[in-house]
Structures are given as structure tokens and as C-alpha cells.
Amino acid sequence: MPEVRNVGKYTIALGEGTPKHGEKNALSPIYRNVAAKDKFPEVEGGAKTLYEVFEYSVKKHGHQRCLGWRPMTGGKPGPYEFWTYSETRERAAVLAAAIKAAGVKAGGRVGIYAPNVPNWMLVIQACNRSSLQVVPLYDSLGESAVEYTVNHSETSIIFAEASKLEFLVKAAKAIKKNVKHVVYWGSHASAEGNSASIKDEGIKVTEWNAFLELGKGKPTEPVPPKPNDPATIMYTSGTTGNPKGVVLSHANVLATIAALQTYVREVGLDVTAADCTLSYLTLAHIFGRALEEFALSLGASVGYWSGDVRKLTDDIAALRPTLFVAVPRVLERIQSGIQAKLSAKPWIMRALVGLAMRWKLARVKAGVPLHKATPLLDKYIFSTFKSAFGGRVRFIVSGGAPLSTHVEEYLTTVLSTPVFQGYGLTETCAASFVALPRQDNSGTVGPPTAGVELRFEGSEELGYDPLGTPPKGEICLRGPIIFQGYYEDKKKTEEAFDSDGFFHTGDVGELTAAGTLKVVDRIKNMFKLAQGEYIAAEHLENKYTGTDVVDQIWVYGNSYESTLVAIVVPDKKTLMSWASENGAGSDFKTVCQKPAAEQYVVKELAAAAKSNKLKGFERIAAVHLEPEAFSAENGLMTPSFKLKRPQLQKHYQKLIDEMYKKGKK
């Protein structure tokens, strides 16, 4: 047994690490969560598969609320209605019987192409009890990638929302060799015509309720999966090439659930049947699915959104969730919405709120628990902001991409609710790290969860020392949450793991003295300037995004240039406020084209660089202002809101060249 030492309250180090030897890079000690010192924990009830987890929840919470939705009344969503756990199980059993009657056998793959609704989880539970594998499909993969996913996984049946039939018409010819049946729910003006077109290609099409009739009155015995059987194959879009099919087993997802159950107990945030979460982050990503199945494992309820992002706040008010899960983009919009409402208040109110926020944040950073920091201010000032979340939110989890420290601190303070960042990849079944409910940990993603081991691999060239203080290097992970491999791609699977079984994430991180992980950048995002200095692009982008005038930013440099340039999507309100004060015009696109506006943004970025104590070579020398946001739809971001750097460079290469030419005149 290697020597064990504590690193903070929740992390332990095993051994001393290994210095660089010949061609082999230096390696840090192996880090674990203290709760996994001797072994990795099991889920409550001792279940070994997702089928067993849900059966346990039904047995324990049968009459409790499980899945909820808002029925439409007069064209508008009404109050939430719920199925109980027992009712959900009964419906999943009928669906499983219908899928079997349709000819899909154990080990088969089932596609789901729809926004989040209760039927999504019904399909998941039907697959769990039938040893079937879920293959999620989603628009932002792109049409060709969806076709590739269906054919590569050999998916034989697709469950789809009616509006998705239009795409399936286009794909029918390409996917008909594998897909034999399409089942759809919901109403859509062209559903009937699209169904006929799909049928013309020899694919059977059935409406949801008609399909369920195949299973009614024909009960079938469950075909329980084994722990190492695949539960899902999730295709990740990445930035180049065909998507990769990440195979996650029942054991992988259970290890994540067990780790999260351990986490909430560790930090005193026990989740019970009284808790409720809003489902709006696509279940096609493991982040959304894992957290939803975690909630169900403890008897909590899930309310599904009404499908319109513009009415998300209405769903929140109607559901009054206690747990809120988000990606940074959503939280940034929430912050902007709060700031917009504040800006309309009299100056005395704005000043009072600002003073209250600074006082509260200082108290929390000094170690006072959030709920005890400023009880009177919470009651008379901050309660109005929390009521926008229904007034019951106990904690907010952010994942999918890094969350700026200033957004984390702002929302924690204003909403009187801890905001935790998480870190994970599809390959690590989402939750590898989750931050602690203490403000002095802001900017970190917390200690390793109790389902993973962490090791840093160093790089002399990039200046990463995994044996230094703090330890720093590529984040490498091993443990029961780590995926089985890429589907039908042995070469990429072998490339992803080292000889010790550690998965190489490609992310760079460092471990704080408190035993929490700080994600610095991606190895592929590192580049060298002409003078030999290395730049961590994502690290800088996170710093600069804290500037009021910046909505989105992409930082660029290369080894032939000594300075950095950036493409900036400005915050419209901030830029137009400047334009109004400086007579620069009233049209956003026109203002973005003005040199004076570019100079203003460069000046603001310089101020941000100074306040963040960035080095001279990390400052932005020139910018181009882009009025259109980077998005998955225009191909400049991945579906998980990460910048597609190769595509950004290709798209803006001429503008980059022009910025450098101007700088040399």
C-alpha cells in the first residue's frame, strides 16, 4: 500500500509520483477522494445496473412524484402534472413490451431524437429493463453526422418528436439499411406528409400512442442487463472529423451516481424525495442524463420544460425546483437579466445592492457560511432575486464548459444559493470533479469525486511540473466512471489511454493546496508566440469574458507573431451604451465596424488584463468586432458550447491577417 497523505479536507495523495526518466514524462502522485480511500462507493441500495437502481427507487418511493410536464391549456402550458414512480415503471414496462413486439432484441440500439420530455426518460427506462442501448441524436451534430451516427451504431428503431420527421425524410434513403421503424410523438403540421415520405423508403412509421398498443396487455419479463453491458453510446461532435461513439456501461453510470450520492452527503446537501429538478439541458449529453438519473436514484422528481427557451423562467416559476443544473451560457444570461433589471432601478437602489453584494461576498470569503453571512440582507434585498427561481433553489450546478469566476460569485451572492462548477467529459461519464460549497473555492472545479483517480502528466516543453507546487500537468483519469472505449474504433481507444489505464483528457490542470482542481486550458489550445512565450488561450478567454463589453471572445496567436489578436462578440447593451455616449450610431452592426469601437474594446480588454494581473504578452493588441454570436448553428461552437478553433481560424483568417498587417504599419 503506497503512502497516503491528505491534501485538503476531501482529497488524498497515494505515493510520491515519478520524476521524468528518459522519454517518459514526470508523473504526479495519484489523487483520490477521501471517501474512496479503500474502495469506490456503491449506490444506495446496492444496485449494479440502472435497471436495478430504478426498481429500488420504485420500491422505496412508489407513490412519490417522478416525472412531470405542463399540459397545454388553451395554447399555453398549465400547472405541472406528475406520474408517480410506480406509474412511470408501468409505462416503461408497456413500452418495453412494444419495442420487443417491434422486433428489437436485447443488445439492440435505440435512437432518440427529441427535446427533453417525459417520453425521453420512459424510453431510457424501457431500454434499461430490456438490455437495449440508447443512442441519442441531436440537431447540432449536423445532418451528415446524424446519418453517420445512426449507421455507425446500427440503430434499428428511432423515437422522435414530430418536428424531427422533416430531417428523417432527408436521411431516410441513407439510414434505411439499418432503421426499420420510426416512432414519433407530438403534433406537427407536416407530420402526416413526412411520415408518408419516410414510409416510401421502406421504413415503418408509427405514432407514439399507437405504438404503445403493441405492448398493452402483453406483459414481458424484464431482460436485465449486466453491469458491464453498454447502457448508451453517446456520439461527441468534437471539432473535426466524424463523431466518436463513447460507450458507457451501466457500471460507468452507476459509478457516477454513487459518486454524486457520496458528494451530497459529504457536503451536507442531502437530496431526498422532497427535491425537484428542471430538465431542459438535452438528455443527448451525459451531463444532463447522469444528473437526472442521479436525482431519480434518490426519489427526487424531474419536471420537464415546455420546450421554449424564451419561457424557461415561466417553467422555473411553475415548478419551483430545488436543484438547478445549467451550462455557463445559461447562467451568463441569467446574470445579464438580473443586471438589466437592476439597471432600470433608481441609482440609490443600484448602489445599495452593489454595497450589499460586496459586503456579503467579503463575509463569505472570510469563511462565514453563505446562509449565515447576511440574513437580513437576504430577507430584504436578495430574496427578490431568488424568487425568480421559484424561491426554493438549494444549489446550482454548472458544467459543460468553464464558468467565469465573476459569474459564479455574482450568482452565489445575489441568489443566496451556492453555485458549484463541475468538470467532466462524455468519456468520464460527466462528474469527475464537483466544487465545494465554499466561496474560497470559486474558480476551481473541486476535488475528485469518489468515482475517479487523478494523475497529472508533466511536460518540460510546456513548463508543466506535476511534482511542483502546485502540481500541474495534463489531467489523466482512471476509475469506474471511465468509458469502455470508442465504439468500433480500437485505434482511437488505444490512443486515449496510457499503459497504466489512465484516460488522457487533453486538458491542463493544477491542484490547489485545498485539494481542488483548477482547469487551466487544453493542450491543443496552447501555442507559442514568436518570442517563445506559451499562451493558454482558454485561460485568457475566461479572464477577458469577465469584461462587461465582452459577450464571447476567441483569442488567436501563432509562432510567427509576437502579439495576440481576438475576435470579440460584444455585449450589445454595453457597446450601444458607449455608442450613444460617443455619437457612434444606433445600429449594432454598424457600430461594430467602427475603428473607434474596436479601440474602445481594446482599451477595456487592457483594463481587464491589468486587473487580472496578466503578463504583457497575454494582452490583446487588436480586435475585430463580430455582431453575430458564435454558435453550434453557425459551426463555430460545439453542442457543448466549446469554441471550434480550427473552424474559427478558417472563418476569420483574412481578418486575422489584416489585424496583424495593421499592427506592423
C-alpha positions, 0 to 999 in steps of 0.5 A: 500500500503506497503512502497516503497523505491528505491534501485538503479536507476531501482529497488524498495523495497515494505515493510520491509520483515519478520524476521524468526518466528518459522519454517518459514524462514526470508523473504526479502522485495519484489523487483520490477522494477521501471517501474512496480511500479503500474502495469506490462507493456503491449506490444506495441500495446496492444496485449494479445496473440502472435497471436495478437502481430504478426498481429500488427507487420504485420500491422505496418511493412508489407513490412519490412524484417522478416525472412531470410536464405542463399540459397545454391549456388553451395554447399555453402550458398549465400547472405541472402534472406528475406520474408517480414512480410506480406509474412511470415503471408501468409505462416503461414496462408497456413500452418495453413490451412494444419495442420487443413486439417491434422486433428489437432484441436485447443488445439492440440500439435505440435512437432518440431524437427529441427535446427533453420530455417525459417520453425521453426518460420512459424510453431510457427506462424501457431500454434499461429493463430490456438490455437495449442501448440508447443512442441519442441524436441531436440537431447540432451534430449536423445532418451528415453526422446524424446519418453517420451516427445512426449507421455507425451504431446500427440503430434499428428503431428511432423515437422522435418528436414530430418536428424531427420527421422533416430531417428523417425524410432527408436521411431516410434513403441513407439510414434505411439499411439499418432503421426499420421503424420510426416512432414519433410523438407530438403534433406537427403540421407536416407530420402526416406528409413526412411520415408518408415520405419516410414510409416510401423508403421502406421504413415503418412509421408509427405514432407514439400512442399507437405504438404503445398498443403493441405492448398493452396487455402483453406483459414481458419479463424484464431482460436485465442487463449486466453491469458491464453491458453498454447502457448508451453510446453517446456520439461527441461532435468534437471539432473535426472529423466524424463523431466518436461513439463513447460507450458507457456501461451501466457500471460507468453510470452507476459509478457516477451516481454513487459518486454524486450520492457520496458528494451530497452527503459529504457536503451536507446537501442531502437530496431526498424525495422532497427535491425537484429538478428542471430538465431542459439541458438535452438528455443527448449529453451525459451531463444532463442524463447522469444528473437526472438519473442521479436525482431519480436514484434518490426519489427526487422528481424531474419536471420537464420544460415546455420546450421554449427557451424564451419561457424557461423562467415561466417553467422555473416559476411553475415548478419551483425546483430545488436543484438547478443544473445549467451550462455557463451560457445559461447562467451568463444570461441569467446574470445579464437579466438580473443586471438589466433589471437592476439597471432600470432601478433608481441609482440609490437602489443600484448602489445599495445592492452593489454595497450589499453584494460586496459586503456579503461576498467579503463575509463569505470569503472570510469563511462565514457560511453563505446562509449565515453571512447576511440574513437580513440582507437576504430577507430584504434585498436578495430574496427578490432575486431568488424568487425568480427561481421559484424561491426554493433553489438549494444549489446550482450546478454548472458544467459543460464548459468553464464558468467565469469566476465573476459569474459564479460569485455574482450568482452565489451572492445575489441568489443566496444559493451556492453555485458549484462548477463541475468538470467532466467529459462524455468519456468520464461519464460527466462528474469527475470533479464537483466544487465545494460549497465554499466561496474560497473555492470559486474558480476551481472545479473541486476535488475528485469525486469518489468515482475517479483517480487523478494523475497529472502528466508533466511536460518540460516543453510546456513548463508543466511540473506535476511534482511542483507546487502546485502540481500541474500537468495534463489531467489523466483519469482512471476509475469506474466512471471511465468509458469502455472505449470508442465504439468500433474504433480500437485505434482511437481507444488505444490512443486515449489511454496510457499503459497504466489505464489512465484516460488522457483528457487533453486538458491542463490542470493544477491542484490547489493546496485545498485539494481542488482542481483548477482547469487551466486550458487544453493542450491543443489550445496552447501555442507559442508566440514568436518570442517563445512565450506559451499562451493558454488561450482558454485561460485568457478567454475566461479572464477577458469574458469577465469584461462587461463589453465582452459577450464571447471572445476567441483569442488567436496567436501563432509562432510567427507573431509576437502579439495576440489578436481576438475576435470579440462578440460584444455585449450589445447593451454595453457597446450601444451604451458607449455608442450613444455616449460617443455619437457612434450610431444606433445600429449594432452592426454598424457600430461594430465596424467602427475603428473607434469601437474596436479601440474602445474594446481594446482599451477595456480588454487592457483594463481587464488584463491589468486587473487580472494581473496578466503578463504583457504578452497575454494582452490583446493588441487588436480586435475585430468586432463580430455582431453575430454570436458564435454558435453550434448553428453557425459551426463555430461552437460545439453542442457543448458550447466549446469554441471550434478553433480550427473552424474559427481560424478558417472563418476569420483568417483574412481578418486575422491577417489584416489585424496583424498587417495593421499592427506592423504599419 
